[in-house]
Amino acid sequence: MPRPSLQAKEPADNADLLCVCRDALVRWGKDARRTASLMVGQPDYEVYVAHAEATHPDQPPLDRTAFFRLHEARRFGAGGAFRCC
């Protein structure tokens, strides 16, 4: 009956494991933030910028503050539009 080799196995590269874990946590955090923003009616700014650059290359996209204010006004009905409360 052949015996398994008793050679020492190479230790797992901890740096690679840490990088994978860190990347997974960063990705999870971004996804959680995006989900929370969408739940309260605030679209994702990075998606807006990508869309604006692709469809309207002649116009600069709104900055983050102006984007937030625009969507808050749309959500809560600024300018005499319908408000639920």
Backbone as JSON Lines, residues from 0, in Angstrom:
{"i":0,"aa":"M","n":[0.85,-1.17,0.0],"ca":[0.0,0.0,0.0],"c":[0.89,1.23,0.0]}
{"i":1,"aa":"P","n":[0.74,2.13,-0.98],"ca":[1.61,3.3,-1.04],"c":[1.28,4.28,0.09]}
{"i":2,"aa":"R","n":[2.31,4.84,0.64],"ca":[2.14,5.8,1.73],"c":[2.18,7.21,1.16]}
{"i":3,"aa":"P","n":[1.37,8.09,1.72],"ca":[1.41,9.47,1.24],"c":[2.75,10.09,1.57]}
{"i":4,"aa":"S","n":[3.13,11.04,0.76],"ca":[4.4,11.71,0.94],"c":[4.38,12.49,2.26]}
{"i":5,"aa":"L","n":[5.47,12.46,2.98],"ca":[5.58,13.15,4.25],"c":[6.3,14.48,4.1]}
{"i":6,"aa":"Q","n":[6.38,14.96,2.87],"ca":[7.03,16.24,2.65],"c":[6.2,17.35,3.3]}
{"i":7,"aa":"A","n":[6.91,18.36,3.78],"ca":[6.22,19.5,4.39],"c":[5.55,20.3,3.3]}
{"i":8,"aa":"K","n":[4.3,20.59,3.5],"ca":[3.58,21.39,2.53],"c":[3.97,22.85,2.7]}
{"i":9,"aa":"E","n":[3.92,23.6,1.6],"ca":[4.23,25.03,1.68],"c":[3.17,25.73,2.5]}
{"i":10,"aa":"P","n":[3.57,26.64,3.38],"ca":[2.56,27.37,4.15],"c":[1.75,28.27,3.23]}
{"i":11,"aa":"A","n":[0.5,28.44,3.58],"ca":[-0.38,29.3,2.78],"c":[0.16,30.72,2.83]}
{"i":12,"aa":"D","n":[0.07,31.38,1.74],"ca":[0.55,32.76,1.67],"c":[-0.47,33.66,2.34]}
{"i":13,"aa":"N","n":[-0.16,34.11,3.56],"ca":[-1.1,34.91,4.34],"c":[-1.37,36.27,3.7]}
{"i":14,"aa":"A","n":[-0.39,36.81,3.0],"ca":[-0.58,38.11,2.36],"c":[-1.68,38.03,1.31]}
{"i":15,"aa":"D","n":[-1.7,36.96,0.51],"ca":[-2.74,36.8,-0.5],"c":[-4.11,36.65,0.15]}
{"i":16,"aa":"L","n":[-4.18,35.9,1.23],"ca":[-5.43,35.7,1.93],"c":[-5.95,37.03,2.51]}
{"i":17,"aa":"L","n":[-5.04,37.82,3.07],"ca":[-5.45,39.12,3.61],"c":[-5.95,40.04,2.51]}
{"i":18,"aa":"C","n":[-5.28,40.02,1.36],"ca":[-5.73,40.86,0.24],"c":[-7.12,40.44,-0.24]}
{"i":19,"aa":"V","n":[-7.35,39.15,-0.32],"ca":[-8.65,38.65,-0.77],"c":[-9.73,39.05,0.24]}
{"i":20,"aa":"C","n":[-9.44,38.9,1.52],"ca":[-10.42,39.26,2.55],"c":[-10.68,40.77,2.55]}
{"i":21,"aa":"R","n":[-9.62,41.56,2.42],"ca":[-9.79,43.0,2.4],"c":[-10.61,43.44,1.19]}
{"i":22,"aa":"D","n":[-10.31,42.87,0.04],"ca":[-11.06,43.22,-1.17],"c":[-12.53,42.85,-1.05]}
{"i":23,"aa":"A","n":[-12.79,41.68,-0.44],"ca":[-14.18,41.26,-0.25],"c":[-14.91,42.2,0.7]}
{"i":24,"aa":"L","n":[-14.24,42.63,1.77],"ca":[-14.87,43.55,2.72],"c":[-15.13,44.92,2.09]}
{"i":25,"aa":"V","n":[-14.19,45.41,1.3],"ca":[-14.38,46.69,0.62],"c":[-15.55,46.6,-0.35]}
{"i":26,"aa":"R","n":[-15.61,45.53,-1.11],"ca":[-16.71,45.34,-2.06],"c":[-18.05,45.24,-1.33]}
{"i":27,"aa":"W","n":[-18.08,44.5,-0.2],"ca":[-19.3,44.37,0.59],"c":[-19.73,45.73,1.14]}
{"i":28,"aa":"G","n":[-18.77,46.51,1.61],"ca":[-19.09,47.83,2.15],"c":[-19.68,48.75,1.09]}
{"i":29,"aa":"K","n":[-19.1,48.74,-0.11],"ca":[-19.63,49.58,-1.19],"c":[-21.03,49.12,-1.59]}
{"i":30,"aa":"D","n":[-21.24,47.81,-1.65],"ca":[-22.56,47.3,-1.99],"c":[-23.59,47.66,-0.93]}
{"i":31,"aa":"A","n":[-23.2,47.58,0.34],"ca":[-24.12,47.92,1.43],"c":[-24.47,49.4,1.38]}
{"i":32,"aa":"R","n":[-23.49,50.25,1.12],"ca":[-23.74,51.69,1.02],"c":[-24.66,52.01,-0.15]}
{"i":33,"aa":"R","n":[-24.43,51.37,-1.29],"ca":[-25.25,51.59,-2.48],"c":[-26.69,51.13,-2.21]}
{"i":34,"aa":"T","n":[-26.85,49.99,-1.55],"ca":[-28.18,49.48,-1.24],"c":[-28.92,50.42,-0.3]}
{"i":35,"aa":"A","n":[-28.23,50.89,0.73],"ca":[-28.86,51.81,1.68],"c":[-29.26,53.11,0.99]}
{"i":36,"aa":"S","n":[-28.42,53.62,0.11],"ca":[-28.75,54.85,-0.61],"c":[-29.98,54.65,-1.5]}
{"i":37,"aa":"L","n":[-30.05,53.53,-2.18],"ca":[-31.2,53.28,-3.04],"c":[-32.47,53.08,-2.23]}
{"i":38,"aa":"M","n":[-32.34,52.54,-1.02],"ca":[-33.52,52.32,-0.18],"c":[-34.15,53.65,0.26]}
{"i":39,"aa":"V","n":[-33.35,54.68,0.4],"ca":[-33.89,55.98,0.8],"c":[-34.09,56.91,-0.39]}
{"i":40,"aa":"G","n":[-33.93,56.38,-1.61],"ca":[-34.22,57.15,-2.8],"c":[-33.08,57.98,-3.34]}
{"i":41,"aa":"Q","n":[-31.86,57.69,-2.95],"ca":[-30.71,58.45,-3.44],"c":[-29.92,57.58,-4.43]}
{"i":42,"aa":"P","n":[-29.97,57.88,-5.73],"ca":[-29.25,57.08,-6.72],"c":[-27.73,57.16,-6.52]}
{"i":43,"aa":"D","n":[-27.03,56.26,-7.15],"ca":[-25.58,56.15,-7.03],"c":[-24.9,57.21,-7.9]}
{"i":44,"aa":"Y","n":[-24.04,58.01,-7.29],"ca":[-23.37,59.11,-8.0],"c":[-22.42,58.58,-9.08]}
{"i":45,"aa":"E","n":[-21.66,57.52,-8.79],"ca":[-20.7,57.0,-9.77],"c":[-21.42,56.48,-11.01]}
{"i":46,"aa":"V","n":[-22.58,55.86,-10.83],"ca":[-23.36,55.38,-11.98],"c":[-23.84,56.58,-12.81]}
{"i":47,"aa":"Y","n":[-24.27,57.64,-12.12],"ca":[-24.69,58.86,-12.83],"c":[-23.54,59.44,-13.65]}
{"i":48,"aa":"V","n":[-22.35,59.54,-13.07],"ca":[-21.2,60.12,-13.78],"c":[-20.87,59.29,-15.02]}
{"i":49,"aa":"A","n":[-20.88,57.97,-14.87],"ca":[-20.6,57.1,-16.03],"c":[-21.65,57.31,-17.12]}
{"i":50,"aa":"H","n":[-22.91,57.41,-16.73],"ca":[-23.99,57.64,-17.69],"c":[-23.83,59.01,-18.36]}
{"i":51,"aa":"A","n":[-23.55,60.04,-17.57],"ca":[-23.42,61.39,-18.11],"c":[-22.27,61.48,-19.1]}
{"i":52,"aa":"E","n":[-21.15,60.87,-18.78],"ca":[-20.0,60.91,-19.68],"c":[-20.27,60.13,-20.97]}
{"i":53,"aa":"A","n":[-21.04,59.06,-20.87],"ca":[-21.31,58.24,-22.06],"c":[-22.37,58.88,-22.96]}
{"i":54,"aa":"T","n":[-23.39,59.49,-22.38],"ca":[-24.5,59.99,-23.19],"c":[-24.44,61.49,-23.47]}
{"i":55,"aa":"H","n":[-23.75,62.24,-22.62],"ca":[-23.66,63.69,-22.79],"c":[-22.19,64.15,-22.65]}
{"i":56,"aa":"P","n":[-21.33,63.75,-23.59],"ca":[-19.91,64.08,-23.45],"c":[-19.62,65.58,-23.56]}
{"i":57,"aa":"D","n":[-20.56,66.35,-24.13],"ca":[-20.33,67.79,-24.29],"c":[-20.67,68.59,-23.04]}
{"i":58,"aa":"Q","n":[-21.33,67.97,-22.05],"ca":[-21.72,68.66,-20.83],"c":[-20.98,68.06,-19.63]}
{"i":59,"aa":"P","n":[-20.48,68.9,-18.74],"ca":[-19.83,68.35,-17.54],"c":[-20.89,67.79,-16.58]}
{"i":60,"aa":"P","n":[-20.61,66.68,-15.91],"ca":[-21.59,66.14,-14.97],"c":[-21.69,67.03,-13.72]}
{"i":61,"aa":"L","n":[-22.8,66.94,-13.04],"ca":[-22.99,67.68,-11.79],"c":[-21.96,67.21,-10.76]}
{"i":62,"aa":"D","n":[-21.58,68.1,-9.87],"ca":[-20.72,67.65,-8.78],"c":[-21.6,66.89,-7.77]}
{"i":63,"aa":"R","n":[-20.96,66.25,-6.81],"ca":[-21.67,65.38,-5.87],"c":[-22.74,66.13,-5.08]}
{"i":64,"aa":"T","n":[-22.44,67.36,-4.66],"ca":[-23.39,68.14,-3.87],"c":[-24.61,68.52,-4.71]}
{"i":65,"aa":"A","n":[-24.39,69.0,-5.92],"ca":[-25.5,69.37,-6.8],"c":[-26.36,68.15,-7.15]}
{"i":66,"aa":"F","n":[-25.7,67.01,-7.37],"ca":[-26.42,65.77,-7.66],"c":[-27.32,65.39,-6.49]}
{"i":67,"aa":"F","n":[-26.78,65.46,-5.27],"ca":[-27.56,65.13,-4.08],"c":[-28.75,66.08,-3.94]}
{"i":68,"aa":"R","n":[-28.51,67.38,-4.11],"ca":[-29.59,68.35,-3.96],"c":[-30.68,68.17,-5.01]}
{"i":69,"aa":"L","n":[-30.29,67.86,-6.25],"ca":[-31.25,67.62,-7.31],"c":[-32.17,66.46,-6.95]}
{"i":70,"aa":"H","n":[-31.6,65.37,-6.5],"ca":[-32.42,64.19,-6.19],"c":[-33.22,64.36,-4.91]}
{"i":71,"aa":"E","n":[-32.72,65.14,-3.98],"ca":[-33.51,65.45,-2.79],"c":[-34.71,66.31,-3.19]}
{"i":72,"aa":"A","n":[-34.51,67.28,-4.08],"ca":[-35.62,68.12,-4.54],"c":[-36.64,67.29,-5.29]}
{"i":73,"aa":"R","n":[-36.19,66.36,-6.11],"ca":[-37.12,65.48,-6.83],"c":[-37.89,64.59,-5.87]}
{"i":74,"aa":"R","n":[-37.2,64.12,-4.86],"ca":[-37.82,63.19,-3.9],"c":[-38.86,63.89,-3.03]}
{"i":75,"aa":"F","n":[-38.55,65.08,-2.55],"ca":[-39.43,65.75,-1.61],"c":[-40.27,66.86,-2.24]}
{"i":76,"aa":"G","n":[-40.21,67.02,-3.55],"ca":[-41.11,67.93,-4.23],"c":[-40.8,69.39,-4.04]}
{"i":77,"aa":"A","n":[-39.62,69.83,-4.34],"ca":[-39.28,71.25,-4.24],"c":[-39.92,72.02,-5.38]}
{"i":78,"aa":"G","n":[-40.13,73.31,-5.18],"ca":[-40.64,74.16,-6.26],"c":[-42.13,74.04,-6.48]}
{"i":79,"aa":"G","n":[-42.91,73.7,-5.48],"ca":[-44.36,73.65,-5.63],"c":[-44.89,72.35,-6.18]}
{"i":80,"aa":"A","n":[-44.05,71.37,-6.36],"ca":[-44.54,70.07,-6.85],"c":[-45.21,69.32,-5.7]}
{"i":81,"aa":"F","n":[-45.75,68.18,-5.98],"ca":[-46.47,67.38,-4.99],"c":[-45.58,66.98,-3.82]}
{"i":82,"aa":"R","n":[-46.1,67.16,-2.62],"ca":[-45.44,66.67,-1.4],"c":[-46.45,65.88,-0.62]}
{"i":83,"aa":"C","n":[-46.03,64.8,-0.09],"ca":[-46.97,63.95,0.64],"c":[-47.16,64.45,2.08]}
{"i":84,"aa":"C","n":[-46.23,65.21,2.62],"ca":[-46.33,65.63,4.02],"c":[-46.26,67.14,4.15]}
